[in-house]
Amino acid sequence: QVQLVESGGGLVQAGDSLRLSCAASGRTFSSYSMGWFRQAPGKERELVATINWSGGSTGYTDSVKGRFTISRDKNTVYLQMNSLKPEDTAVYYCAARRVAGTPFDYWGQGTQVTVSS
């Protein structure tokens, strides 16, 4: 069992930066592949970034490439978001899965990111 708690969201202006954190509990967290998703009002949930169990492999959706960076340490996954745009406004969720490429098994409660123009 893995429990995930996100933090770090807030209200910022376009061009600003934020770092989201996802604190994980569970003895096997280090073996899990992790992801950050977001969902804007009226839109479907979108996979933003992924990182494998070792941190050696990452992936990003095209709209955030070059601006967002996913990373992890022993118990936390981070999403560094730079050059934020109003279209990045959404609730951001972290998620964990046992095996890369399979559906995510565990989800956090989400943290709101609002970018004003």
N, C-alpha and C positions, 0 to 999 in steps of 0.2 A: 504494500500500500504506500502511495506517495501523496503527500499533501502539499499544495502549492499556494503561496500567498504573494500577490503582486503588490508593488508599491512604486512611487515615483512619478505618478501622473500629475497633471495640473494644467493650468491655463498659461500659455505663453504666446508670444507674438511670432509672426512669420520670420524665419531666419534664426530663431533661437534654437537651443539644444535642450534635451531632456535625457536622463538615463533612467530607464525602468529596471526594477529588480524583481526577481521571482525567487523567493526563499522556499527551499524544498526540504521536506522532512521524509525520512524513510531510509532504511539501511541500504537499499539498492539503488538510490538515486544516481550514483555515479555511473551506473551501467545503462541509464536511460537516454534515449534520443529526445531532444527538447525542441519546442517551437514557440514562436510568438505569433499570435493571430490578432486580427482587429476586426471590429464590426462597427460600421458607421450607421446612423439612423436610416432605415429604409433600404439598407444594402445587405448583401449576404456576407457572412463571415469570410475573411480573406486570410490566407496563410502569408505572413510577412517574412519570416526568417526561420531557419532551422539550424541546429547544430548537433553533431553526432556525440556519442558518449564520451569520446576523448577530447572533443573540442577541435579536432584536426580537420574537420570538414564542415563547411557552412554553406548555406544557400539563401538566396534572397529573391523576392518578387521584383520584377523589373522596376517598378515605380520607386523603390527605396534603395536600389543599388547605388553605391557611392555615397549614400547619406547615412544609412543605418548600419550598425555593427552588432552582431550577436556574439556573446562570449559566455564562458562559464568558469566557475571555480568549484571548490569542493561541494558547497551546498547551495549555490546561487547561480541563476542564469540572468544575464544582463542584456538589455537592448539599448545601446547608445544611439540616440537619434539626433542628428545634426541637420542644419538647414531645413528646419521644419516648415511645412506648407499647410495652408488651411485644409487641403484635401487629406492631410494626415489625421485630422480630427476623427476620433473613434474611441470606443472602449477597447483596450488592449488586454489580451488574455495570454497567459503562458500555459503550455500543455506538455505532457510527458508521454512517451510511449516506450514499450519494452524493445520493440524492434523497428529499426528505421524502415520507412516505406509502408508501414501498416497504420491503421487508424490510431489516433491518440487516445490513451486510456484514462488519463487524469487531467483535470482542468482546474485553474484558479478561478477566483471570483471576478477578476477584471479590475482594471484601473482606467479612469477616464483621462484622455489627452485631448485638450482643446487648443487649437492654434488659431489665433485671430489674425486678420489681414491688416 
